[in-house]
Amino acid sequence: MEVLYGLHPVEEALRAGKRRFDQVLVARERQDARLERLADECRQAGIRVRREPREQLTLAAKTDAHQGIVAMVRRQEMLGIEDLFEPGQRGAAAAARLILALDGVEDPQNLGALLRVADGAGVDGVILTERRSAPLSPAAVKASAGAAEHLRIARVVNLVRALEELKRHNLWIVGLDERGETDYDRFDLTGDCVVVLGREGAGLHDLVRRTCDHLVRIPMAGGVSSLNVSAAGAVVLYEAFRQRRAAFPAHAGASKPAKQKGLGS
């Protein structure tokens, strides 16, 4: 079992229905309609709900950023790379597959932000590496605002080998790199492709870069040469989403208007 905390993560885990809940703790001191509604939904789903002092929730979550709710849930199962060879539910309704691969993103806030963007941009699956990358921790799940519960996430030992396997299943590998020769918005992202993002600061590993079929860049007008990885990922993934909506308007109606919330909400 592991801990989920925060309104969005608990709400989305309950909605996704992929995890078994053991129990939910609700802070006695917090009284608001949204928290009460979520607690009622948990009870209706047959989940035990306990009211505890806020300090107990802080001890269970190991942080005071729990927003008055903590859930004990079964650990999320990771997929293998073979599970991403075929389109998922999103891919079945879209024109082509879009997969996000992260080459050693180590900050849980960046990981969570990228998962939130991936869910919003219609990504079919996400690839994480087992070593030198952030785990899918409660902090990362909270930073994703619960989006991690709705994504197909695969964990691999060797990213280069995984990318080569995806190539054999007819996906193009597109790396984001400041040394790329093509601007991201001038590259066709409407086909079956994997967008690869590198580490904070260092970018893509050399072997990963050489495995990519294409390298694209984000042009920068200011004095700083690059964006934070989560910001860069948002730019490129939503460009892919924009291109796909324009190329295949029949699928555009499936999208929902974005809610304007901060990453911590």
N, C-alpha and C positions, 0 to 999 in steps of 0.2 A: 504494500500500500504506500501511497505518497500523499502529500498535502497539496491541495489547491486553495488559493485564497484570493479574495476580491470578488466583487459582484459579477463582472464580465466573465472571468474564467469559470466560476461555478455555474452561472447561468448557461453558458455555451456548452459546458460538459454535460449538463443535464439535457439540453436540447439535442446535442449530437447523439446521445444514447450509446456511446461506444465504451464507456467506463462503468464499472460497478461501484456504486457508492456504499461505503460502510456507515458513515454518519456525517452529519453537518452540525457545526457549532455556530451559534448566533450570539452576538454580544448582547447582554442584558441592557446595557446602557444606551444602545442605539435603537431609536424608534423612528422608522420612516416607512412610507408606503411601499417603496420598491423592495426593501429588504424583507418586509413582511410578506409581500407577494411571492418572492422567491422561496422563502421558507415554506409557505403554503404549497407551492408547486413541488417542493421536495417531499413534503408529507404525502401529497396526493400520489407521488410516484413510489410510495412505500419506504421512503428513506427516513431513518431516525433523525430527528432534529432536537438538539439540546441547547438550552440557553445557559451561557456561562459568563462569568465576568470577563471584561475585555482583556485583562491580564492573562487569562488562560488561553485566549485566542492568540495573543502575541507570543506566548511560549510555544504553542503548537506550530505556528507559522514561522517562528524565528524572525519575525519582523512585525512592526506595528502598522504596516501598510495594508492590512487585510480588509479594511472597509467594513468590519463588523461581521464577516462570515468566513469560515474555514471549513473545507470539506476533506474528509479522508476517503480517498478513491484508489481504485486499482491502477497500477502504473500503466501508462499508455504503451501499447505494443508497437514496436518499430517494424516496418516492412523491410523486405530485401529488395535489391535492385530489380530482380525479376518481376516484382509486383508492379513496376512502373513501365514495363515494356508495352503493355496494352493500355489504351485510354481508360480512364476512370469514368465516373458519372459525368464529370464536367466535359471530358473529352468526347463522350458520346453525343453531347449536345452542341459541341463547338466544331469549328472547321478543322482544327489541327491541334496537336498536343503541344503544351507549353510546360516545361519542367524547369525548376530553379535548383541549381547546385551551388552549395556554399563550400568554398575551399578554405576551411579553417577559421571561420568567424568565431571569435572567442568571447565577445562581450554578450551576456544574456539579454541586455536591453536591445542591442543591435539585432540579435537573433529573433527576439520577440517582435520587434518592429518589422523585420523582413517577413516573418510569417503572417503578420497582419496585412501587409501589402500583397503578399502572394495570394492570400484568400480573396482579397478584394479585386485583384487583377485576373482572377480566373485560372490560376496555375493548377495544373493537374497533379503535380507531385513535387516534393521537395527532397533533395538529397543532402544529408549531413555526413560528416566524417566522424569516425569513432575516436580518433586521437586529435589533439591540438584543436579542439573546437568546443564551443559551449554546449553543455548538456541541455536537454529539454527540461529544465528545472522549473519549479514553481514561479521563480522570478521571470523566466523567459515566457512562460505561459501567461502570466499576468501582463507582461509587456505586449503580448500579442492580442490582448483584450479578448482572450478566449478563442481566437482564430485558429490556434494550433489544434483545437478539437475537431475541426472540420477538414483538415488537410491530410492527404496521404503522405507520410513522412518515412523515408527509408534511411537507414544508417548503414554506411559502408566502411570497410577497412581501407580500401585503396580507391581513391577517387578517379585516378587515371584509368584503372581497369574498368570501373563502372561506366565512365564516359565512352570507352571503347565499345563496351557492350551495347550502350544506347546507340552508338553509331551503326552497329550491325543491325539494329532495329529501325534504321532509316530516320534517325533524328540528327539534325545538324547541331554541332556544338559551337555556341557563340559566347566567347569570353569578353568580359568588360575590362579593358586595360587602357591606361592613358597613352600607351604606345601604339594603340590601334590606329589603322589608317582610314577607317570609315567612321563618320559620326553616327551615333546610334539611331538618329531619326532619319537617316538616309539609307538604312539597311532594312531589307524586307524581313520582318519578323512574323509574317503570317503563316509560315509553314511549320512543320513539326520541328521543334527546336528545344535545346537546353540552354538557358542563360546561366553562365557561370560567374560568380562574384568571388573576389579574393579576400584575403585577410585585411583587418584594419591596419592601415599604414603601409604594409608590405605588398598587398595585392596578390595576384595569382602566383603560385609556385611555378618554377620554370617548366617542370614536366607537364603540369596542367596547362600552362600557356601553349606549349608545343602540341598538345593533344587537341586543342581547339581548331575547328575548321575555319573560323573567322574571329577576328578581334575587332571590337568596336570601342569607341571612346565617347565621353561626354565633353564637348568643348567648354572651356572655362574662359570667361571674360575678365575675371578679377586677378588679384595677385596670388591667390591660393590655387594650387595646381589640381586639386581633386576634391571630391565630396566625401563625407562620411559614407560608409558602405551601405547603411540603411537608406540614406537619402538617394544615393546612386541607384540602388536597387529599385526604389520607388519610381525614379525617372524612367528607367529602361523597361520595367515590367508594365507600367501604365502606357508607355509608347507601344508596346506589343499589344496591349488590350485595345488601344485606340485604333491601331492598324487593322486588327481583326474585326472590330465593329464596323469599320469603314468598308472592308473587303467583303464581309459576310453580314450584311444588315439584317438578314433573317434571324440572326442570333442576338441582335442588339437588345431586343425586348426582354431578354432574360436578366439583364443587369438591373441593379437597384440604385437609386440615388444615394450618394455617400452621405453619412452622418458626420457632421463637423464636430469631432471630438479630439481632444489631445491624446497622445500616445499613452499617457498614464491613466486615462479615464476608463 
